[in-house]
Amino acid sequence: MGGIKDSRDGTVVVEGSERSLTYKPRLVTLDDGTTVAHESQGGEMSSVWAADLGGGFFVEVAHLGDGPVGGELVMTVTYIGLDETLRYVAIGDLWADELPAPVPASWPVAVDLALGLMDGAVRIVGADISKADVEALHQRLLGALHG
């Protein structure tokens, strides 16, 4: 059986029964060397990419909008087992402890969309944060933009 290895430094490894991938905030690398990145980071993805890794692991990677750097990727993983369904979300560099100046106008929108992926019982991976932390970041971003 596969699984998710969460290093808490932004890197997440998802291992299905047929394929595996490594998620980093702006780059996803599959075990065969294929990479997925937003076009602003030199990749070919403009909005979303999805894959079935086998063994009940389904992955979706999306660019919800630019954060502090641009080209940040959000990953959702759904594991469907015989008696359980688990959901995980990695928001990568959309998360920040400190806000840079200035704050890009698209960043709070991207965080708001990421919050929409966190409904129900979902575990945030790739950072030691909670949904409440992401909600607080969203409010800080709005405050930085609109005073």
GIWOQUI-V237772 format. One record per backbone hydrogen bond with DSSP energy under -1.0 kcal/mol. CO is the residue of the C=O (numbers start at 1). NH is the residue of the N-H. Records with the same first field share a line. If there is no record, write none. Layout:
BEGIN
CO: NH / NH
END
This chain:
BEGIN
3: 15
5: 13
11: 7
12: 23
13: 5
14: 21
15: 3
19: 16
20: 31
21: 14
22: 29
23: 12
24: 27
25: 73
27: 24
28: 36
29: 22
30: 33
34: 30
36: 28
37: 45
38: 41 / 43
39: 42
45: 39
47: 63
49: 61
51: 59
53: 18 / 19
54: 57
56: 80
57: 53
58: 78
59: 51
60: 76
61: 49
62: 74
74: 62
75: 90
76: 60
77: 88
78: 58
79: 86
84: 81
86: 79
87: 123
88: 77
89: 125
90: 75
91: 94
92: 95
104: 107
106: 110
107: 111
108: 112
109: 113
110: 114
111: 115
112: 116
114: 117
115: 118
120: 122
123: 89
127: 129
130: 134
131: 135
132: 136
133: 137
134: 138
135: 139
136: 140
137: 141
138: 142
139: 143
140: 144
141: 145
142: 146
143: 147
END
